Amino acid sequence: LTPDRVLMRPDGTVRVQRILTGRESESEPRKPIYGLLRRGAQQRYPDANVVVETSYLATGNAVSVSEKKDTDRIREYEDAIKAIELGVFTPLPDGQKCPTCPFYFACGA
């Protein structure tokens, strides 16, 4: 996983950013990718204070993402990896995403 931008501040803070072109949304900071971005930055820069942000090009705002839910965010990926290793590919039907999925007819969901 590669972040869109990493900024190193003189005080030792590492700002890891995901850059989006759309408008700010309340649901964006809840996405599990932010847990992975923080974990990766902490592993790469173990002695730094890591801040994960979403940077919105339309407004120029950088919104900090809280680390409170990182354990749950990471767990989603861990669970997915475990299922893949076990060969478990349970379909999760989604009325909005399924019709445009390239596997729509083969999935059986």
LUMVO-123784 format. One record per residue: residue in one letter; x, y, z of N, C-alpha, C in turn. Coordinates in pm, whole numbers, plus 50000, padded with zeros to 5 digits. Layout:
BEGIN
   residuo    n.px    n.py    n.pz   ca.px   ca.py   ca.pz    c.px    c.py    c.pz
         A       X       Y       Z       X       Y       Z       X       Y       Z
...
% end
This chain:
BEGIN
   residuo    n.px    n.py    n.pz   ca.px   ca.py   ca.pz    c.px    c.py    c.pz
         L   50085   49883   50000   50000   50000   50000   50090   50123   50000
         T   50065   50213   49908   50145   50335   49897   50054   50456   49919
         P   50086   50541   50015   50005   50661   50035   50025   50758   49918
         D   49930   50848   49902   49940   50946   49794   50048   51050   49822
         R   50065   51084   49950   50166   51185   49985   50211   51162   50129
         V   50341   51180   50152   50398   51174   50287   50476   51302   50308
         L   50440   51375   50412   50506   51502   50443   50579   51488   50576
         M   50705   51525   50575   50787   51519   50696   50800   51661   50750
         R   50755   51682   50872   50764   51815   50933   50893   51827   51013
         P   50942   51948   51031   51066   51969   51107   51060   51916   51251
         D   50939   51912   51309   50925   51864   51447   50925   51711   51457
         G   50941   51642   51342   50944   51496   51343   50811   51430   51313
         T   50706   51509   51297   50575   51454   51264   50573   51409   51118
         V   50516   51292   51095   50499   51240   50960   50351   51248   50927
         R   50317   51324   50824   50178   51337   50779   50160   51249   50657
         V   50075   51148   50669   50046   51055   50561   49910   51093   50506
         Q   49905   51119   50375   49781   51168   50317   49729   51079   50206
         R   49598   51070   50203   49526   51013   50090   49459   51132   50023
         I   49481   51148   49895   49430   51265   49824   49305   51227   49746
         L   49199   51306   49768   49072   51283   49699   49030   51409   49625
         T   48962   51390   49513   48918   51504   49434   48778   51551   49470
         G   48700   51467   49534   48562   51501   49567   48551   51588   49690
         R   48427   51601   49734   48400   51680   49854   48416   51596   49979
         E   48433   51663   50090   48445   51595   50218   48316   51520   50251
         S   48335   51402   50312   48218   51325   50354   48241   51272   50495
         E   48133   51247   50565   48143   51195   50702   48189   51049   50703
         S   48160   50975   50596   48193   50833   50593   48340   50807   50557
         E   48406   50900   50492   48544   50877   50446   48639   50837   50559
         P   48640   50906   50672   48736   50870   50778   48712   50732   50840
         R   48597   50672   50815   48567   50540   50870   48619   50426   50784
         K   48673   50457   50668   48719   50352   50577   48843   50283   50633
         P   48848   50150   50615   48958   50073   50675   49096   50104   50621
         I   49105   50163   50504   49236   50192   50445   49320   50283   50535
         Y   49255   50367   50615   49330   50460   50700   49405   50388   50812
         G   49352   50277   50858   49423   50197   50957   49550   50138   50898
         L   49541   50092   50773   49659   50037   50707   49763   50145   50681
         L   49719   50262   50639   49813   50372   50615   49888   50409   50742
         R   49816   50416   50854   49881   50450   50981   49979   50340   51024
         R   49935   50215   51013   50021   50103   51054   50149   50100   50970
         G   50136   50120   50840   50253   50121   50754   50348   50234   50787
         A   50293   50352   50813   50377   50467   50847   50446   50446   50982
         Q   50376   50385   51076   50437   50359   51207   50550   50258   51196
         Q   50535   50162   51107   50642   50064   51086   50761   50128   51014
         R   50732   50215   50919   50839   50280   50841   50911   50387   50923
         Y   50836   50459   51007   50892   50567   51089   50859   50542   51236
         P   50922   50442   51300   50884   50401   51435   50900   50508   51543
         D   50988   50603   51524   51011   50704   51626   50934   50834   51601
         A   50854   50837   51497   50784   50961   51459   50640   50962   51511
         N   50588   51081   51526   50446   51099   51551   50379   51095   51415
         V   50291   50997   51392   50227   50978   51262   50085   51034   51266
         V   50054   51117   51166   49921   51173   51150   49871   51129   51013
         V   49752   51070   51009   49693   51026   50883   49581   51124   50848
         E   49581   51168   50723   49486   51270   50679   49427   51234   50543
         T   49311   51294   50519   49253   51294   50386   49266   51436   50335
         S   49329   51452   50221   49347   51584   50162   49251   51597   50044
         Y   49169   51702   50047   49068   51723   49943   49116   51833   49849
         L   49138   51797   49723   49188   51893   49626   49091   52006   49599
         A   48962   51977   49600   48861   52078   49568   48861   52193   49669
         T   48886   52161   49795   48880   52265   49900   49017   52301   49955
         G   49113   52214   49936   49245   52236   49995   49253   52196   50141
         N   49145   52141   50195   49142   52100   50335   49210   51965   50353
         A   49278   51951   50465   49335   51823   50506   49267   51785   50637
         V   49193   51675   50635   49116   51631   50752   49187   51514   50818
         S   49220   51530   50945   49289   51427   51020   49194   51312   51051
         V   49244   51188   51042   49165   51069   51070   49209   51014   51206
         S   49114   50998   51295   49142   50949   51430   49192   50805   51426
         E   49278   50772   51520   49330   50636   51529   49247   50547   51619
         K   49137   50599   51674   49056   50525   51771   49008   50390   51716
         K   48970   50383   51590   48913   50261   51532   49014   50181   51451
         D   49142   50212   51463   49242   50143   51382   49243   49993   51405
         T   49221   49947   51526   49219   49803   51554   49110   49735   51472
         D   48991   49795   51468   48881   49739   51389   48910   49750   51239
         R   48971   49861   51198   49004   49878   51056   49102   49771   51010
         I   49204   49746   51089   49305   49645   51054   49243   49506   51057
         R   49155   49482   51152   49092   49350   51166   49015   49313   51038
         E   48953   49410   50974   48881   49381   50849   48974   49320   50745
         Y   49094   49375   50733   49191   49321   50638   49244   49187   50684
         E   49270   49172   50813   49319   49044   50866   49218   48933   50840
         D   49090   48963   50864   48985   48864   50841   48976   48826   50694
         A   48989   48925   50606   48983   48898   50462   49101   48811   50419
         I   49219   48840   50470   49338   48761   50435   49324   48617   50485
         K   49273   48601   50608   49252   48465   50662   49155   48387   50575
         A   49046   48452   50533   48947   48385   50449   49008   48344   50315
         I   49089   48430   50257   49155   48399   50130   49247   48279   50148
         E   49325   48279   50256   49416   48167   50282   49340   48035   50300
         L   49219   48042   50355   49137   47923   50375   49055   47886   50251
         G   49059   47973   50149   48981   47947   50028   48834   47980   50042
         V   48800   48063   50139   48661   48101   50163   48634   48234   50092
         F   48547   48227   49991   48514   48347   49914   48363   48366   49916
         T   48311   48399   50032   48167   48415   50051   48119   48542   49981
         P   48022   48529   49890   47970   48648   49823   47898   48739   49922
         L   47914   48867   49905   47845   48967   49985   47764   49055   49890
         P   47643   49010   49857   47564   49084   49758   47539   49229   49800
         D   47548   49316   49702   47526   49459   49722   47447   49509   49602
         G   47326   49552   49626   47236   49594   49520   47288   49706   49433
         Q   47379   49786   49484   47432   49896   49404   47558   49855   49329
         K   47643   49773   49390   47770   49738   49329   47762   49615   49240
         C   47678   49519   49274   47675   49392   49200   47649   49407   49050
         P   47552   49486   49006   47525   49492   48862   47643   49542   48778
         T   47734   49615   48836   47848   49666   48760   47975   49585   48784
         C   47966   49482   48866   48082   49397   48897   48113   49307   48777
         P   48241   49293   48741   48275   49207   48628   48244   49059   48653
         F   48220   49020   48778   48191   48881   48811   48042   48858   48840
         Y   47958   48953   48801   47815   48952   48833   47749   48819   48797
         F   47775   48766   48677   47708   48645   48632   47774   48518   48682
         A   47899   48525   48721   47970   48405   48766   47966   48387   48917
         C   47933   48490   48990   47941   48490   49137   47838   48398   49200
         G   47716   48406   49158   47611   48326   49218   47548   48390   49341
         A   47580   48515   49367   47524   48584   49484   47381   48625   49461
% end
